[in-house]
Amino acid sequence: MSTFNHSDNPLLDFTGLPRFGKTTSHSTKLSKDDSQVVGYAEVKPEHVAPAIVQLLGENRALIERLLADPSATWDNFVQPLTDANERLSRAWGQVGHLNAVMNSPELREAYNATLPKITQYYAELGQNLALFEKFKALRNSPEFAGLSAARKKIIENELRDFRLGGAELPDAQKARYLEIQERLAALSSRFSDNLLDATNDFTLVIEGAPSSQPSPVGRRGDGLSRERESVNELSGLPDDALQAAQEAALAAGKTGWLFTLKAPSYMPVMQYADNRALREKMYRAYGTRASEFGKPELDNTPLMDEIVKLRGEEAALLGFASFGELSLASKMANSPQQVVEFMRELAQRARPFAERDLAELREFARAELGLAEMQAWDIGYASEKLREKRYAFSEQEVKQYFPEDAVLPGMFKLAGTLYGLQIKSSVAPVWHDDVRFFDIRDAQGQLVGQFYLDLYARNSKRGGAWMDDAITRRRTASGIQTPVAYLNCNFSAPVGGRPALFTHDEVITLFHEFGHGLHHLLTEVEDLGVSGINGVEWDAVELPSQFMENFCWEWEVLHGMTRHTETNEKMPRALFDKMIAAKNFQSGLQTLRQIEFALFDMLMHSNFEAGSGKTILQLLDEVRAEVAVLVPPAFHRFPHSFAHIFAGGYAAGYYSYKWAEVLSADAYSLFEENGILNPDVGARFRGEILAMGGSRDAMQSFAAFRGREPSIDALLRHNGLLETP
């Protein structure tokens, strides 16, 4: 078979870091319209198909050779198969990553054209009865008893995954299973594309003269100038949000202020804009993305129905009563019913607090803001005004104390205190000039991990925040392979030549993704299948990330990572105390919102049949009638942008956030009992949770750290849901 030289196709070069492009400098920027930048990275769309086709061919040839060998040992069977699949995973991982952060028509086309080939390969792999038999033979061989715990776990996981992958199905059903997998992959990709396109499709320009130009002055009777009218339309918006909107307008060749549905543009409008009509317009646009209210070709309605129907068929083929049951076969939770009961119990605890939150907000909106009938687009605005009045501070005031160049060093210092790490800027090829790269070294200066940090929103990047693995730790013939992670957020970029400013919520998000990153990077496992986050039950994978969020509420941590953007002063204790007083502001409402999403997800995947008469929206209405106290308007289309379950890995698994929050809150309580910056407890958390990866069950790791099974009490206490309302 002909092969590409490494220099010809960067996706086939596994000698080091991905060859994304030029080395990061973090000093210059691409043009604002980065969606038009094609080929910035060394990895180009035309590299995708040749690399993947070659690797698939090599892997299939290897499998034939492995099956021809009657023996089945770790070294002559599992290891070569692992090596081959890792090469494919690393190459395709780079393509998927670029498709998420530097999306372009050319790359999207290459990705979607190659996706069926990848899907088919993995489905064939999971259905390969001969491979399944070889794993069973290894499991039953004398060698198995002498394997490490990690390797035993990998083999047990493989046997489970072959069963879940349809290896034991008759040939006709295997063919249908393969069709389902290919169609689901295509539908999920299309869902994500539609959401990105629909989000980018909306812009709102408030026209007016640029602020650098002299403003004509006029009296109302003489006709107020357009600029003054524009400023009145935008009253209440913070200066940095206005400046970002003005820079966006200039970049688009317009005058005035340009707003989008990207979070850094959308959220300040909903929270601060006095203009109720503006809030409503933005809310409607955001809440109806990728639905029948927009472009027909971007409507996710038929995709959602087909996805749910196909998942149900997949589960039935494999002998499960529902996709929920299939999903939980590899998770901590035992059954959909257990998850539903857990969610309903939590809803029952939170509901009195949520009802109190809503009653207070409605009364405040009526009495203080003149809103006799509070609408959905008033909630963020009224909530911020109530917070300001009750606690005498605003989120905008807090934001001035969190410049990026203070937050990052503070977060890295915490990792140093807890885990003895040194985190320093480094250099690597990157996909965008905004991306930074870091080395993580231990106390002895030994390199233990590296990560990319891509913090800012842009048109070519999908929304949200996430961590993904680039390279996973393992032992190879040449030694330990250094793990590498991608950390991605969608924060506001710097404006006016100053460092980016983060809200406290964004600081929490950053800590969350950093927690995922540490879970991947600090593993000490040397076998790929259970190294880092590999092999960790999905409903436990949020433990390290949510655990890190707790430190964002500690004075010892927060004080050291603040610096006022103008005065350079640290955050005063008085402001921090106000933040703590407001920590559980509307926590009842927020808890019910998460439960609503999780319950909807699990019920949709366990006792709902797409096309049976009841629609997905009607099911969501039923869930809201049961648990919600705040119900969005009838036009709102939340499921159409619920990428976690329709285009991500959280289908019948969104409950994981609350499930793992029980674990993370209880784990953090050991720090509360022994000192939150206690390096001994930190070392124990690193050793029993982070280092172990998926080499043992998550509950075993938790119990080894905490000394007992988890309790829900810490979660309720952290969320202020223990007191009598």
C-alpha positions, -999 to 999 in steps of 0.1 A, spaced: 0 0 0 13 34 -9 19 57 21 21 95 26 54 109 38 50 127 71 59 160 54 31 155 28 3 150 53 6 164 88 -22 142 100 0 112 96 28 126 117 26 111 152 61 121 163 50 150 185 24 177 188 -2 182 161 11 203 132 -16 230 134 2 259 119 27 286 130 41 287 165 20 306 190 30 341 200 -2 353 215 8 388 203 -12 393 171 -47 386 160 -63 372 129 -89 394 112 -122 397 130 -139 378 102 -119 347 109 -146 324 94 -131 333 61 -95 322 70 -90 289 53 -57 270 55 -43 290 84 -34 257 100 -8 234 84 -36 208 85 -58 216 55 -91 202 44 -75 183 15 -54 163 40 -84 148 58 -97 121 34 -62 107 23 -49 104 59 -80 88 72 -84 64 43 -48 53 46 -51 47 84 -83 28 80 -67 6 54 -37 0 76 -59 -8 106 -81 -33 87 -50 -50 74 -36 -53 109 -69 -68 122 -67 -95 95 -32 -103 106 -42 -104 143 -71 -127 136 -48 -151 116 -27 -156 147 -43 -182 169 -27 -168 201 -42 -139 220 -18 -122 245 -16 -86 256 16 -80 237 8 -97 204 -29 -88 202 -41 -60 225 -11 -37 222 -8 -36 184 -46 -31 181 -43 -2 206 -14 13 188 -33 13 155 -65 27 169 -46 54 187 -31 67 155 -65 69 139 -80 85 170 -52 112 171 -56 120 134 -94 122 135 -93 140 168 -73 168 151 -99 170 123 -128 171 148 -111 197 169 -104 220 140 -140 215 128 -152 228 162 -128 257 166 -119 268 130 -150 258 111 -150 267 74 -171 254 44 -141 235 31 -133 218 64 -169 211 72 -173 194 38 -141 173 44 -152 164 79 -187 153 69 -175 134 39 -151 114 60 -173 109 90 -192 79 76 -159 61 70 -149 66 106 -183 56 119 -184 25 98 -149 14 110 -158 17 147 -191 0 142 -174 -28 123 -148 -30 151 -175 -33 178 -193 -60 158 -163 -81 150 -172 -114 166 -137 -129 159 -121 -100 178 -146 -105 206 -137 -142 208 -100 -133 211 -107 -109 240 -127 -136 256 -99 -161 251 -74 -136 267 -99 -131 296 -100 -168 302 -63 -175 298 -37 -180 325 -21 -147 315 -51 -127 327 -44 -134 364 -10 -118 361 -20 -86 343 -21 -53 361 -55 -40 375 -55 -14 347 -51 -41 320 -77 -63 335 -101 -34 335 -94 -26 299 -102 -62 289 -134 -62 310 -144 -29 294 -137 -43 259 -159 -74 265 -187 -51 277 -183 -28 247 -183 -57 222 -217 -67 236 -230 -32 235 -216 -28 200 -236 -56 186 -209 -82 182 -233 -110 191 -261 -99 167 -270 -119 136 -256 -106 104 -288 -89 92 -291 -70 124 -254 -61 123 -260 -45 90 -289 -25 103 -269 -15 134 -242 -2 112 -267 18 91 -280 33 124 -246 43 136 -237 60 103 -270 79 102 -267 90 138 -232 103 132 -244 123 102 -275 137 120 -255 148 151 -229 166 129 -257 183 109 -274 193 142 -242 210 153 -236 226 120 -272 240 119 -269 254 154 -236 271 145 -250 285 113 -282 297 129 -263 314 156 -240 332 131 -269 340 109 -284 366 133 -268 400 137 -285 432 150 -269 465 142 -279 496 162 -269 524 138 -250 555 150 -219 575 145 -187 559 159 -178 574 193 -145 587 179 -164 611 157 -178 644 172 -214 640 183 -239 666 170 -259 680 199 -296 685 194 -326 693 216 -355 669 216 -377 695 200 -352 700 172 -348 662 165 -323 642 186 -293 630 167 -292 593 155 -262 587 177 -279 600 208 -309 579 200 -287 549 196 -270 554 229 -304 557 246 -314 524 229 -284 508 245 -286 524 279 -276 502 308 -251 482 288 -216 482 303 -188 501 285 -168 470 276 -199 454 260 -206 486 240 -169 488 229 -170 452 218 -202 458 198 -187 489 183 -155 470 173 -177 442 158 -196 468 137 -164 484 124 -150 449 115 -182 443 95 -179 476 77 -208 492 96 -213 522 119 -228 518 153 -230 487 174 -233 451 162 -248 424 184 -248 386 179 -261 355 196 -227 345 208 -226 345 246 -202 374 251 -225 396 230 -259 381 240 -256 378 277 -248 415 286 -279 426 266 -301 402 285 -286 412 319 -281 450 316 -300 465 286 -327 489 299 -343 486 265 -370 460 269 -378 457 232 -341 451 225 -340 423 251 -372 407 236 -357 408 201 -325 392 212 -343 366 234 -367 356 205 -337 352 181 -317 332 206 -346 310 218 -357 301 182 -323 292 168 -322 262 144 -360 258 145 -390 262 122 -389 300 128 -357 304 109 -343 291 76 -359 258 67 -325 242 59 -313 250 94 -343 235 112 -333 208 137 -368 195 143 -367 166 119 -331 157 130 -342 155 166 -371 132 159 -349 109 137 -321 108 163 -344 98 191 -361 72 170 -329 56 158 -315 55 193 -345 36 204 -341 12 175 -304 7 183 -313 -1 220 -340 -26 209 -315 -44 185 -291 -49 215 -319 -62 238 -325 -31 259 -359 -18 268 -348 18 259 -318 39 249 -317 51 285 -310 15 297 -283 11 270 -267 44 280 -265 34 316 -249 0 309 -215 18 311 -223 44 338 -226 44 376 -264 48 377 -282 15 376 -314 23 357 -334 51 341 -358 48 370 -331 54 396 -320 85 377 -355 98 374 -361 92 411 -329 110 420 -339 140 399 -374 141 413 -361 139 449 -337 168 442 -365 187 426 -387 182 456 -359 196 478 -353 226 455 -388 235 446 -398 255 478 -366 276 473 -373 281 436 -409 292 443 -396 317 469 -369 330 444 -396 336 417 -421 353 440 -394 377 452 -383 384 417 -418 391 404 -426 414 433 -393 433 428 -400 436 391 -435 450 397 -426 473 426 -392 486 415 -391 482 377 -427 488 368 -430 454 352 -465 444 361 -462 412 340 -426 399 340 -417 382 307 -389 357 300 -367 384 285 -370 404 317 -357 377 340 -320 382 336 -324 419 337 -346 419 368 -324 394 385 -294 415 381 -312 446 394 -325 426 424 -290 413 431 -276 449 429 -302 462 453 -301 433 478 -263 428 479 -251 463 468 -229 451 440 -232 441 403 -216 414 383 -201 442 361 -184 456 392 -169 422 400 -158 417 364 -134 446 367 -113 426 391 -108 395 369 -84 404 340 -71 374 322 -35 381 332 -44 379 369 -69 350 367 -46 325 349 -16 329 372 -40 326 402 -55 294 388 -21 279 381 -8 289 416 -37 269 431 -27 239 411 8 244 424 -4 245 460 -27 215 458 -6 192 435 29 206 435 27 216 399 45 243 379 26 257 349 44 279 324 38 293 290 54 273 262 54 272 224 36 250 199 19 251 165 -16 266 170 -48 270 149 -54 307 158 -33 335 171 -54 338 203 -44 302 213 -19 298 241 1 267 251 14 256 285 37 230 300 28 213 334 58 201 354 60 184 387 79 196 418 111 181 403 107 199 370 96 168 351 72 174 323 39 157 331 14 173 306 7 201 282 -24 219 271 -37 244 246 -60 273 258 -84 288 234 -105 313 254 -124 336 231 -156 334 211 -155 337 173 -177 329 143 -157 298 133 -160 282 168 -190 263 182 -205 277 214 -200 265 250 -168 254 268 -152 220 267 -120 200 272 -109 174 247 -78 151 246 -52 156 220 -27 130 232 -32 105 260 -6 93 285 7 58 280 39 38 281 55 32 247 88 16 236 105 50 239 91 58 273 61 77 288 40 96 262 32 131 275 -5 138 276 -19 169 259 -53 185 262 -74 212 245 -92 237 268 -118 257 249 -141 285 261 -162 313 245 -153 344 265 -152 380 254 -119 388 236 -98 418 248 -110 452 236 -94 486 236 -59 472 240 -66 459 275 -65 423 288 -97 403 285 -120 407 315 -139 377 329 -172 376 348 -171 355 380 -192 329 361 -166 328 334 -139 323 360 -159 293 373 -163 280 338 -125 283 333 -118 264 365 -143 237 355 -126 230 322 -92 232 339 -105 205 362 -113 183 333 -79 190 319 -61 180 351 -81 148 351 -67 140 317 -32 153 323 -24 141 358 -32 104 353 -5 80 362 -19 51 343 3 37 316 -23 19 295 -43 39 270 -77 24 275 -81 36 311 -56 65 311 -69 100 320 -106 103 313 -106 70 292 -128 44 308 -142 67 335 -180 63 338 -197 93 321 -216 102 352 -184 105 372 -163 124 346 -177 157 359 -163 151 394 -129 167 390 -143 197 370 -171 205 394 -147 200 423 -125 228 409 -154 252 408 -155 253 446 -122 272 449 -137 301 430 -156 309 462 -126 309 486 -110 342 497 -76 326 500 -77 317 463 -98 345 448 -79 374 465 -47 364 449 -61 362 414 -78 397 412 -65 430 400 -88 460 392 -84 468 355 -80 505 362 -66 509 397 -46 476 399 -59 471 434 -69 436 447 -105 429 453 -116 443 487 -129 418 513 -161 437 515 -170 430 479 -160 394 483 -183 391 513 -212 405 492 -204 378 466 -205 351 492 -238 365 506 -252 363 470 -236 329 462 -269 311 464 -290 339 449 -317 321 429 -301 287 435 -335 271 437 -344 284 402 -310 273 388 -312 238 404 -347 232 390 -335 244 355 -308 217 355 -332 191 367 -357 201 340 -330 194 313 -318 162 329 -353 148 334 -364 157 299 -333 140 285 -338 107 305 -375 105 299 -371 112 262 -346 83 260 -365 59 282 -403 61 279 -409 82 249 -414 71 213 -407 96 185 -435 98 160 -461 81 183 -483 112 186 -465 131 213 -438 155 201 -405 162 218 -418 197 227 -449 182 243 -427 159 264 -407 190 275 -440 207 284 -449 178 306 -416 178 324 -419 216 330 -454 211 343 -440 186 368 -408 203 380 -404 239 367 -417 271 382 -404 293 353 -418 282 320 -405 299 288 -429 313 261 -446 289 237 -423 300 209 -392 290 227 -373 260 211 -348 249 237 -344 213 224 -333 226 190 -300 240 206 -296 212 232 -263 201 216 -252 182 247 -277 154 240 -283 157 202 -247 164 191 -226 156 221 -219 126 244 -246 134 270 -276 115 255 -295 99 284 -266 112 305 -273 149 312 -281 139 347 -244 134 351 -239 170 361 -261 167 392 -250 131 399 -213 141 398 -220 173 417 -230 151 447 -195 135 444 -176 167 439 -193 186 467 -187 157 491 -151 154 480 -146 191 485 -160 188 521 -128 170 530 -108 201 521 -133 222 541 -126 200 571 -88 200 568 -80 233 551 -89 242 515 -53 246 505 -41 216 524 -14 200 502 -18 166 519 -55 164 510 -45 177 476 -20 149 471 -46 124 482 -72 138 457 -46 137 430 -35 101 439 -69 85 444 -90 104 419 -69 122 392 -41 97 389 -63 66 387 -81 75 355 -105 48 346 -84 20 360 -109 12 387 -146 20 392 -153 56 400 -171 47 432 -140 28 444 -118 59 437 -143 82 455 -144 59 486 -106 56 486 -104 94 488 -133 102 511 -132 71 532 -169 63 527 -197 64 501 -209 98 490 -236 118 508 -259 144 492 -257 167 523 -227 187 510 -244 194 477 -275 207 494 -254 228 518 -233 243 490 -265 253 472 -282 267 502 -310 241 500 -309 229 536 -324 257 555 -362 259 561 -375 284 535 
